[in-house]
Amino acid sequence: MEDLVESILDYVRADYTDYAIMINGEWGSGKTYFWNHKIKNKIESLQLNGRKYTTIYMSLYGISNLEDISKKIFIETTQLMDKNMKKYMETHDKTSIPEYAKTGLDMAHFFGVTQNGDKVDYASFFATEDKVLCFDDLERANVDVIDILGYINNFVEHDHIKTIIICNEKELSTKLKSTNLEMKTFIATYLLDKEGGLLKADKPMVEKIREKIEYVFDKANDYERIKEKLIGETFEYAPKFNYIINGLLMRYESNPDLIRFLREHTNLITNTFIKSGTRNLRILKHALNDFKKVFENVNKFYPNTNLRVLQTMLIFTIAVSFEIKAGKITKDKFVNINSNEEYKAILVSSRVLMDNRQFYIKEFDNNYYFNFKSDYRFFKFIEIYVRTRIFDMRAFKKDMEMIIKTIDTEKLPGYKRLLTEEYWKISDDQFPGIIEEVIENIKKGELKLIETVKLFAYFSYFSRRGLIAYDMQTVKSIFLEGMDLSAKTSEFCNNIDEELSRIGIDVGEDMNDILQHFHELNRELEEEMYRKQAEDIFKCIPMKMELFYDKFANECMDKPILNYYDAYQMFQRITCASNEDIVMIKEMLIDRARKHKDELEPELPFMKKLKQTLEDYCQGKDIGIKIVMLKEFANDLDTIINLYKNSIFGIFNKEEKINMNE
């Protein structure tokens, strides 16, 4: 890095130059930081032939015309000549003027307000031999790059002003090619059509259009020509990370615990940064700032947190920041992973079964945690914070409480060790105890139904390989009975495929009976869930109608919930409702049937029974408004019944009955 500094100073020291130099580097790699903290001060400390150099820095970010550059140069120059300002800056040890202050000074000049009443010092104003211009963010200007370089060339070729251009040439090249791409494509296609090139099948159409665009709009060659004329030397800026890290960490000097932790783990920061595959120090700066909040909250609420956990949090915060903010992945890659346990289960299934559906998670883990052993490697609250910028205290406390319970894997329940670890990591002397512990859990029905199913796959695998003393028939018997007990306290599982995909071993044929029994029990749990849901919703009729409408609209529009409710009870509740509510309930039922007839077809028997019950009730009753409303309700149920009969499933069931009769 010092060699690069000296090379730039050699350019400044040269008596005569008619070229500029360029510092090229990736976005976020610290080029501007390098200018402000290494180059600028060194240039301004130079004294050659009795004169000191003055640097004038301008970011071209967002510049929309060449006049804006002229204004910036004027503002910078006039401010630097102001005696009072110079005196103030020297007294207060200021090396640069804040951007907002420049804006104010610009307006002051515009409205005729002077700082000290002095006239312009034209000798200073016209002097060029003691100025060094620095143009930053060339690729981010909203002006044609060729025009900007031509503008800068006036200072270099005619005034011989030392000029340094800072940019990212890779992005510049992309910008040159992609500017007005739609217009270029249209014109290239038009020209190919006129030349008869569209009809030829010698090349793919995309390749033809690209070649024509490059031929007609070859800005890249224009750039190379003017660069060759203007730029004498190009220096590649690829800083050693150790040079930058101290500067990044200095901002945390006011927090002694944090700065000590970060300095002690500089190697983790460096290694994670390198593994990200980018040179973007800006993202790293944001990631360390995010970790500051993580570290402070952990120290405040959980001061005795294991050091290894804090180290892993540091790695994870930096890693997730780079993965999301560098555009390597979409933000939703981690959204559906809710805990470290799920993360590890995905890893087990992807590694053992070579499941490419979870390829990214496996690659992420292999990359950032390579040679770093930690049982807790996923922190939901950090992922949420990086992705949404919201520090979710509930997710934070949930993660931390789980860490406290599970950080020592030997204290984990045996069934969790089988489901979240590669089983071969369990030592031979611990394995028999874990097996017996899990068998007892299964016999007592203490585990969730889906967990019991997944564990059977492991026990089947262990039995086939002689790792356990139980034969396959005994194992199956224990698990089938255990599943019946487990079903009494378990909930319906609605993501079966996802759960079963996390089994970390090959599944044998023995699973068929277990899966069949699981599906039967799970269907019963589903029915029980819907029955409870139906009771909870329909009990709101007629006393809590607002709550009924809200729940029914949000939870039941595409679910055949009425299939799990008694038609006579519904009849009783409807007859107690107001006339207005009777009409609204009817219209809601018709509307959902029209939109979701296939999903709601199982409600067909319920609708027929409800219609019959309403008709029987109205039979022989004196005519009144409510009776008329109930009769219309019964008649309009025919609309729903016909929709269900004509659904895909209704037609299928009808054909099935005809075939059975034949």
Secondary structure, 3 states (H helix, E strand, C coil): CHHHHHHHHHHHHCCCCCCEEEEECCCCCCHHHHHHHHHHHHHHCCEECCEECEEEEEECCCCCCHHHHHHHHHHHHHHHHCHHHHHHHHHCCCCCCCHHHHHHHHHHHHCCCCCCCCCCCHHHHHCCCCEEEEEECHHHCCCCHHHHHHHHHHHHHHCCCEEEEEECHHHHHHHHHHCCHHHHHHHHHHHHHHHCCCCCCCCCHHHHHHHHHHHHCCHHHHHHHHHHHHEEEEEECCCCHHHHHHHHHHHHCCCHHHHHHHHHCHHHHHHHHHHCCCCCHHHHHHHHHHHHHHHHHHHHHCCCCCHHHHHHHHHHHHHHHHHHHCCCCCHHHCCCCCCHHHHHHHHHHHHHHCCHHHHHHHHHHHHHCCCCCCCCCCCHHHHHHHHHCCCCHHHHHHHHHHHHHHCCHHHCCHHHHHHHCCHHHCCCCCHHHHHHHHHHHHHCCCCCHHHHHHHHHHHHHHHHCCCCCCCHHHHHHHHHHHHHHHHCCCCCCCCHHHHHCCCCCCCCCCHHHHHHHHHHHHHHHHHHHHHHHHHHHHCCCCCCHHHHHHHHHHHCCCCCHHHHCCHHHHHHHHHHCCHHHHHHHHHHHHHHHHHCHHHHHHHHHHHHHHHHHHHHHHCCCCCCHHHHHHHHHHHHHHHHHHHHHCCHHHHHHHHHHHHHHC
